[in-house]
Amino acid sequence: MERKLAVILAGDVAGYSRLVAANEEDALATLSIYTATIGDFVREHGGRVFGSAGDSVVAEFPSAVQGVRAAVAIQRALHRRNADLPPDRRMEFRLGLNLGDVVVSGENLLGDGVNVAARLQEVALPSGICISGGLREQIEGKLDFPLVPMGDRTLKNIPRPVPVHRVHWGREDPVETGALGGPLRLPDKPSIAVLPFVNMSDDPEQEFFADGLTEDIITALSLYRWFFVIAQNSSFAYKGRAVDVKQIGRDLGVRYLVEGSVRRSGTRVRVTGQLIEAESGVHLWAQRYDREISDIFAIQDELTQNVVGAIEPEILIGESRRALIRTTDNLDAYESHMRGTWLHNAQDTVEHFIEAIAWHRRAIELDPDFARAHMMLARSLYARCFHGFSDDVDRDSTELRIEAERAVTLDPRDPYSHYAMCLAHFVAHNAPAAIEAAQQAIDLNPNFALAHMALGWARIFNGHFVEALDPLYMATRLSPHDPLAYLILDRIALSHYHLGNYEEAVHYSERGLSLRRAYFNRVVLLASLGQLGRQEEAQRLIPEILTSVPADLEHYWKILTPYVAPSHYDHFVDGLRKAGLPSLSAQRQHC
């Protein structure tokens, strides 16, 4: 009889029979999504699911630390997903974990070690995690999750008392960390920002290459879910600026900074990188890579792993199954993709979007299976429509949906592809599907600020106004100096508008307008002023709105307002009507 020591996770759904009795099809559909999510997190943390029946799941891990991390990741993801369901349809798993000796029977595991985990799951509250005393000893000092002693418990059919501890898995409230103002507090996990790598080449045209390398390194670090990584948009706010590293650390609320340089000459590239502790300014690690340009992907991976290993080696060892972005072996396609992304990120002119889209298409021509090129083409087409620059919104909307679907098909593990799919669902007026796409993107990359922002948008249009605020606040914390912050603030304002908090809506609309006087920010402000009866202020704003109306207003509004419930759209229009904006009936007719 083969035996081994293993960490066992057992879980089942609290009140599953009630959920099935109330609505069998909905319960089974939710269970299918949630068990798939659990399986993904188990595999990502080096484990495997070896048993499932009905609403239960049983998995094993070779590491106690990774087993508890997986359990916490599962509960956080399911909690986020439950926010999109009515309270009576929410599905809450109870999880129990035990370290024990088990019997190996083919692919199955049996014995006391498995039975104790199953009984611990029964002790856990809905959405709770309970672990045995033996497992607690193995993770002592290795994890930051608070553990609450529950004493020795007599468990069903277990002949001895078992010490039980509850894992407190709730994440930090982004507002409490300073997302909406004031000094930013350091997160409860290793926090890092990657500053734009300096282009040391003689050719200023290579700026796009340095920026693209930086963005890829940020993406790679973000996929380590137990890191807190500042979004690319906020990191790039420091491009070309000589700022003290200590000040940057305070501005972004991070403990570590990565900086470096790139020099490209012919077929050779030199990349330098260094890791700095922001508070002290001490250099913790530095490396120089002199390679052929064809080795650029290996350089990115080595640099990322060296940074992670210098901060917390166990994360590097444990998260071996993290999502890996598929790139291309065609360097010309990769360079075209980087050029297009560089132009897209400017988010400013018609001409830049035309050029960006051309480069994305060029990358696809060179490598039709390059998922990231399809993803970026979809994003650029959406952004062109969103900013009112498209000369044919229907054409661009159709193409961006096709490109987003192609990106997800080619690389279903790329969070950016699911984000592009979320945008495609917006233009198709399928807000419920947009929620699911945003959730998948966050499941794959919890540091993805744009996905959190998209989840907030989608929840607004589904009528989940309170639930929309948390991901919007999280997006702000992940990217505290984002050039697109005006969009996040606008969505926070819109949430408050629909909650009837019109003064708060005015506050956040005005904050957004102080960053960029975008058309939709002004419209939300106008609707809020209308509801408050502040006619004089509203009348001063109307001429500015009418002079900045996109040429294709009807289609523009169709993209911007994919409300599921007509009553929510009517509430929004009611504020504009009270403010005195003309032609509202014509706008409503086409939206």
N, C-alpha and C positions, 0 to 999 in steps of 0.2 A: 504494500500500500504506500503510494507516494504522498508525502506530506510537505508542506512549506508554510512559512510565515508570510502573512499578507494583510494588507489594509482592506477591509471590506466596507463598502457603502451600500446601505439598503434604504429604499425609499418607496413611499406610496402616497396616494392622494387622500387628503382629509375630506371626508364627506362625499366620496366618489359616487356611492349609490344614489344619494340625493341629486347630484348633478345629472346622472344618467336618467333618473326618473323624471326630472323636470324637462330635459331636452336632450334626448339620446344622441341625435346627430351632431349638435353643437358640442356636447361633451366629448364625443369620440374624436371630432376634428381638432379640438383644443388639445386633447391628450396626445394625438399624433404629433402635433407641432412641438409640444413640451417634451415628449420623450426623445424626439430627434434633437432638440436643443441640449438635453441632458447628455445624450450620447456624444455630441460634439465636444462638450466640455470635458467629459471623461477622457476621450481620446487625446484632446489637447494637453491634458495634464499627465499623459503617459499611462493611463489606465485602460481597462476594457470592460464593457458590459457583458456579463456571462449569463444573466438570467432576467427574464421579464415575463410577466403573466398578468393580464388584465391591466390594472393601474399600478403595478409594482415594477421596480427595477432593482437589480443587484449588480454591483461592479466591484472590481478589484484594482488596487494600486500597489506598485512596488515601494512607494514612499508615503510616509505618514503626512509629511508637509504637503505634498502634492494632492493627497486625498482630501485634506481639509480645504486647501485652496480651491479644488474643484467644487466641493460642496458649497463654498461661499459664492463662487462664480455662478453656480446654478441658481441659488436662491436669489441673488441680485438680478439675474436675467429674467427669471420667472416673475419676480416682483414688478419689474419694469413692464413686462408684457401684460400682467394682470391689470395694470392701470388702464388698459384699453378695453377692458371687459366690464359689463355691468357687475355690481357687487355680488349678485346671486349666481353669476356664472364664472366667477374667478376660481381658478384651480390651484390649490396650494398643496405642495408636496411637504411631507415630513421626512427628514433624513436622519439616519443613524450611522455612525462609523465606529468600527472596532478594529484593533490590531490583535490578531490571534492566529493560532495554528489551525490550518485547514487541510482537508483531504482532497487530493486532485483526482477527479474522475472524468477523464477526457477533457472537454472544454469546460466542464462544470467544476465547482468547488463546493464542498460539503463540510459539515461538522460544526463543532461548538463555536468556532470563530465567526462563522456565517450566522448562526442562530442568535448570538449576542447582538450583532449589528441589527438584525431584524427586530429584536426586542427594544433596542435603543430607539429605533425609529418610532415605535409605538409610544414611547415616553415623550417624544418631541411634540411641541405644539405645531399647529399648521404654519407652514413656512419656516419652521425651526430646524436646528441642527443640534443633535446630542452626540457626544463622543464618550468613549470609555476612559477610565483612569489610565489604563496602559497606553492608550493612544496619546493622551494628554502629555504623559512623560516624554514621549518622542518629539513633540512639537514645542516643548518648553523653550522659550527664548528665541524661537525661530520664526514666529509669526506675530503680527501686530493685532490680530483679532482678540478682543477681550473674551475671557473664558469665565463663566459663572458656575461655581460649584453647586451641585444639586444633591450632594450627599450620596451615601450608599443606598442603592435601590434593589429591591427584590423583584427580579424580572421573571415573567412567566416561563416555566419549564427550565430555568437556569438555576442550578443547585446551590449557588453561592451569591452573596450580595455583590453588586457591581458598582464601583464608583462612577458617577455620571456627571458630566459637565456640559453646559449649554454654550454654544458658540454664538457670540454676538456679531452678526454679519452685516449690519446696516452700514452703508457708506456715509461719508461726510455730507452734510447739507452744503451745497455750493454757495448758498447765501451766507452761511456762517463763516465760510472761508474767505469772504470778501469779494464775491463775484460781482456784486452790485455797487461796490464803492468801498473806500477805505483801504488800509494796508491788507495785502493778501497773506493769508496764513499758509504755511507749508502743509502740503497734503500728508495723509497718513501712510504714504508709501514713497519709495524713491522718486523724486521729481527732477525733471531734466528739460532743458531747452537746447536746441541745436541752432546756433547762430549761422547766418549765411556764410558759406565758404567764400573766401576772397579769390577772385580771378587774378592769378599772377601771370597769365599768358600775355604775350606782346599784343595779341589780337583782342581788342575789346568785344569783338563779335562772339568771343567764347564765353561771355557773361552768362548766356543761357545754359551752358554746360555746367558751370559752377553752381548755378541756382538749381538745376535739375538734380545734380548729385546731392545737394543739401536736402532737397525735398525727398529724395529716395531714402536717405539715411533717417530722416524724421519718420517716414512711413515704417521703415523696418523697426525702429525703436518702439513705435506706437503699438506694434503687434505683440509686444510683451505686456500682457494685461496688468501685471502687478507693478508696472512703472506708471508714473503720471507724466505724460509728455505734452509739452506745449505745442499747439497747432502751428503749422508752417506760416500762416498769415501773420501771427503775432511775432514769431521769430524774425520774419523778414522786415518787421517795422524798424529793426536796428541795422538794416543794410546800409553800408556806407557811412555809418555814424561811429565816432570814437566815444564810446561810453564805458565807464568803469564797470567791471564785471560784478562788483558787489551791488552796484545800483541796478543792473539788469536783473540780478537774482531777486532783489526786493520788488522791482517792477512787475516781474512775471510770477513771483511767488514760487521759486524753485530752489533746490539745494545745489544742483549741478548744471554746468554749462559745457557744451561741446563747441569748439571753434576750429577752424582749419583753413586750408588754402588749396587751390588747384592750379597746376601749370600744365598746359597741353602743348605739345610740340610734335607735329607730324603724327607718327603712330605711337608716340610715347606720352605717358601722363604721369605726373608726380602729384600725389595727394598727401598732405600732412593733416593730422588730426590731434587734438589734445583735449583732455577732460580736466575741468577746473571745478574745484569746490567754491561756489560763489561767495559764501560768507567770509572765507579766509583768503581767497585768491590763490590757494595752493594748487599746483598742477599735480594731478593724481596719476596721469598716464599721458604718454605722447608717442606717436609713431609716424614714420614716413614710409610711403609706398612708392616705389619706382617700378612701373610695369608698362606693358603694352596696353594700348587703349582697349583691346579685346578683353582684358582682365578687369574692366571697370566694375563688373558685377561682383567678382570675387573680392575686390577692394571694399566695396560697400558692405558686404557680409562680414568680412574680417574686422573692419572698423567697428561695426555695430556690436559684434560679439565681444570685442576687446573692451568697449565702453561698458557693456552690461557686466562682463566678468570683473571689471575693476570696481563696480559699485556693489553688486550682489551676485556672487558666482553661482549660488544655488538656483537663482532664477534661470540662469543660462543653462544649467544642467537639467532643470526640471521641465521647462516649457519647450520640450523638443518637438511637440506636435502643434506649435502655433501656426497660424495661417501664413503661408508663404506666397508672395505675389509672383505670378508667372510673368516673366519678361520675354524678351526675344533674343535670338542669336544673331539677328540682322542689325548690325550697328548703325547702318544708315536709317533703318526704321526707328531705332531707339533715338537717334539724334533728331529726326524729324518730329518724333513724339515730344522730346524735350523742348524743341523750338516752339511747337504749338502750345504746350503747357505754359511756357514762359509768357507768350503773348496773351493767352487766356487769362492768366492771373492778373494782368493789368486791369481788366474789367472796366475799360474806360471808353473806347471809341468804336465806331462801326468798322473802321479800317483794321483795327487790331483783331476784331472777331473774324473778319473775312480772312485775314492772314492765318490766324490760328486754325480755323476750319480747314484751310488749304493744306497746312502742314499735317494735321491729323489724317486727312485723306491720303496724303502722300505716304505716311507711315503705314496705313492700311494697304495701299497698293504694293508696298515693298514686302509686307508680311500680313496677309489677310487674317492670320490666326493670332495676331498681337492684341490681346484683350484690352490692354490699357489704352491703346489707340482708339478702339471703338468706344470705350468709356469716356475718354476725353472729348471725342467728337460729339457724343450725346450731350455732355455738359456744356460745351461751347454753343451748341445749337439752342439749348434751353436758355442759357444766359443771354444770347442775342435776342431771343423773344422777350425775356423778362425785362431787359433794359429798354425795350421798345425800339430796337435797332433792326428788327427783321422786316424785310419787304414782302414776306409771304409766311405768315405765322402757321397756316395750315400745313404748308410744305415742310417747314422746319420741325413742326410738332410730330408729323408722321415719321420723318427721318430719324429724329432723336429717339423715338420709341423703338424703332428697328435696331438702331445702334446699341441702345441700352440692353435690349434683349440678347443681342449677339454677344455683348461683353459678359453678361451673366452666364450664358451658355459656355463660353470659352473658359471662363475662370470663376466658378461659383464660390470660390473662397476669397475673392477680392472684395473687401468692404466697399471700395470705391465703385465697383460695378453695381452693387445693390443700391448705393446712393444715387447713381445715375438712373436706375430703375425707379426709384422713388420719384425723381423729377418727371420721368415719363408718365407715371401714374397721375401726377398733378395735371399735366396737360390733357390727359385722357379723362379727367374729372372722376378718377377712381381713388378717392381719399382713403378708404379702408385698405386698399392694396398698398397705398403709399406708406401707411403705418407699418405694415408687415415688412416692406423693403427696408425702411429705416431701422426697424428692430433687428433685422438680419445684419445690417451694416454695423450696428453697435455691438451685437453679439460677437462679431469677428474682430472688432477694434473698438474697445471702450474709450479710447482716447480720441476718437474721430469727432471733432467739434462740429463739422458740417452735418454729420449724421444726426447728432443730438439736435441741432437746429432744425433739420428736416423733420424729425419726429415731432418737435413742438409745432411746426407748421401744420403737419398732417392731423395732429390732434385738434387743433383749432377748427379745421375744416370739417372734422367729424363731430364737432360740438363738445369735445372734452377740454373745456377751457381751463379748469383748475389743473388738470393733469398736464396741460401743455407747458406750464411754467417751469417745472423742474428740469426737463431737458434743455429748455432755453437758457436757464440759469447755468446749467452745466456747460453749455457751449460757450458762454461768456467766461467761465472760469478757465476752461481749456484754452481759450484764445482771448486773453484780456486786452490785447491791443490790436484786434482784428480790423482791417480796413472795411470788412463787411459787418462790423458791429452795428451799424445803422439798421441793417436788416433784422438782426436779432432783437434790438430794442423795439423795432416796429412791431414784431410779432408779440413781444411782451405787452406792448401797448394794446394790440388787438385783443389779446386774451382778456386783459382788464376791461376793455370796452364791452365785450360780450358778457362779462360778469357784472356789469353795471357800475364798475369802479371808474367812472369817467375822469375824475381828477387824476387818478393814477395813470390812466391812458394818456392824458395830456402830458403828464410829467415824462413818461418814457418816449412819447412821440417827439417832444421838444429835445430830449437828449439825443435821439436819433438824428433829428434835423441839424443839430449842432455839429454832427460829424459829416453829414452829406444831405443836401436838400433834394432827396429823391422823391419822385412823384407819389409813391404809395405812402411814404411817411406823412406827407402833407395831407393826403386824403384821410388817413386814420385820425390825424389831429383835427381836421375839419369836422369829421363825424362826431368826435368827442365834444368839441366846442358846441356843435349843434344840439347835442343832448343836454348840455349844461346851460343852454340859452345864452351863451356868450356871443351874441350876434355881431357886435362891433369887431371883435377879434376875427370872427369867421369871415366877415366881409372883406377884411384886409387880406385874407389868405386866398380867397377865390380867384382873383385875377392871376396870381402866381401859378395856381393850379391849371387854369385854363390855357395859359401860355406855354405850359410844359407838357400838354397832353400828347401822348404818342400818336403817330399818324393813323395807326390801325387800332383805335381805342376799343372797339367792340371785342376784337380777338384778344387784345391785351388784358382786358378785364376778365375774359374767359379763363386765361391762364392764371391770373392772380387770385381768383376767388372760386376755387372748386368746392364750395360748400355742399355738404350732403343734404342738409335740411334747408328748404327754401326759407323757413322762418328766420334762420340765422342770417341769410343774405338780406332778407327784408329788414331785419333789425339794423344791419349796417347801413343800408340805403336810407333808412328812416333818419339816421343822424345827419347824413349828407343833405337830405331834403330839408330838415329843420334848419340847417346852416345856410340854405339858400342856393345850393349848387344846381344849376339848370340841367335840363335834358336827362333827368334820372330815369324817366319812364323808358326812353329809348335805350339807355344802357341796360336796364333790367330785362328788356325784351330779348336781348341777345346773349344773356349770361346764364 
